[in-house]
Amino acid sequence: MKTNSKKLIPFSLSLFFVLALPLLSSASDTLLLAKLVNRAFKSGEVLRYKVYYTASIVYIPAGEVGFDANIEDYNNHTCWHFKGTGSTYHSYDWFFKVRDLYESYVDTSLMLPIKFLRNVQEGNYRLYHNVTFKQDKHIAISTKGVYKVPPGIQDIMSAVFSVRNVDYSKFQPGQKVPFNIFIDDEIWPIYIRYIGREKITVKSGTYNCIKFSPYLIKGSLFKGGEGMTIWVTDDGNRVPIRIESEVSVGRVRADIIQMSNLRNPSTSKIK
């Protein structure tokens, strides 16, 4: 298990993959994501975000990120199909062009991934990655090999959605929560620190939110450490509203611009 990888988890989608992960209830709950019952989202949910960048005090719109959740058939198995897309605006492409697609097919009863697909273009970097998970055998079969993984392993997309069902009432301010995800043929150990509850205002309104700071592995974009802050709705939907992060040069912010077909009432919205 590597903890000092210099690989870059991609620019636009990486922000959102990290933002929804920090939701395990205690350090001992390694298998918790395999025991969850979905009550946070439904088929047809759509989330959209605008990503901003600044190297000074002015935030410039750089691109958008989207998430979709649908029930579909995969190899004669009823699954959740989670899809994440990220792209920079054409006016920003000259600086750093991003066209990312992430997909995960997840068992509806166990909330564990069966298939993970990643097709990304980031600047001059290109990558296609295909992973099949054999959860009963604790292995992941990728385009580069076969890897032993811990029980209940998640890919990025499956974790983003699965952890939205965790009970936050057990959290204490300052509590660190470790977990593992499988990406780039590595098991990534990450933790988050629960900060507390806070109101946050974006263009769509003001929300009561739960606030976190995840630990980031140092790469070519992120500095590493706890330089990212995340706000998710303090209601049954657990929708990420905003994230802010230090990057190698400047800061990045991502705000919600659309959320539709939510499963639960949006009771966290104040105005």
Stockholm file with secondary structure:
# STOCKHOLM 1.0

chainA/1-271         MKTNSKKLIPFSLSLFFVLALPLLSSASDTLLLAKLVNRAFKSGEVLRYKVYYTASIVYIPAGEVGFDANIEDYNNHTCWHFKGTGSTYHSYDWFFKVRDLYESYVDTSLMLPIKFLRNVQEGNYRLYHNVTFKQDKHIAISTKGVYKVPPGIQDIMSAVFSVRNVDYSKFQPGQKVPFNIFIDDEIWPIYIRYIGREKITVKSGTYNCIKFSPYLIKGSLFKGGEGMTIWVTDDGNRVPIRIESEVSVGRVRADIIQMSNLRNPSTSKIK
#=GR chainA/1-271 SS CCSCCCCCCCHHHHHHHHHTCCCCSCTTCTTGGGTCCCCSCCTTEEEEEEEEEESSSCCEEEEEEEEEEEEEEETTEEEEEEEEEEEECGGGHHHHCEEEEEEEEEETTTCCEEEEEEEEEETTEEEEEEEEEETTTTEEECSSCEEECCTTCBCHHHHHHHGGGSCGGGCCTTCEEEEEEEETTEEEEEEEEEEEEEEEEETTEEEEEEEEEECBCCCSSCCCBSCEEEEEESSTTCCEEEEEEECSSSEEEEEEEEEESCSSCCTTBCC
#=GC SS_cons         CCSCCCCCCCHHHHHHHHHTCCCCSCTTCTTGGGTCCCCSCCTTEEEEEEEEEESSSCCEEEEEEEEEEEEEEETTEEEEEEEEEEEECGGGHHHHCEEEEEEEEEETTTCCEEEEEEEEEETTEEEEEEEEEETTTTEEECSSCEEECCTTCBCHHHHHHHGGGSCGGGCCTTCEEEEEEEETTEEEEEEEEEEEEEEEEETTEEEEEEEEEECBCCCSSCCCBSCEEEEEESSTTCCEEEEEEECSSSEEEEEEEEEESCSSCCTTBCC
//
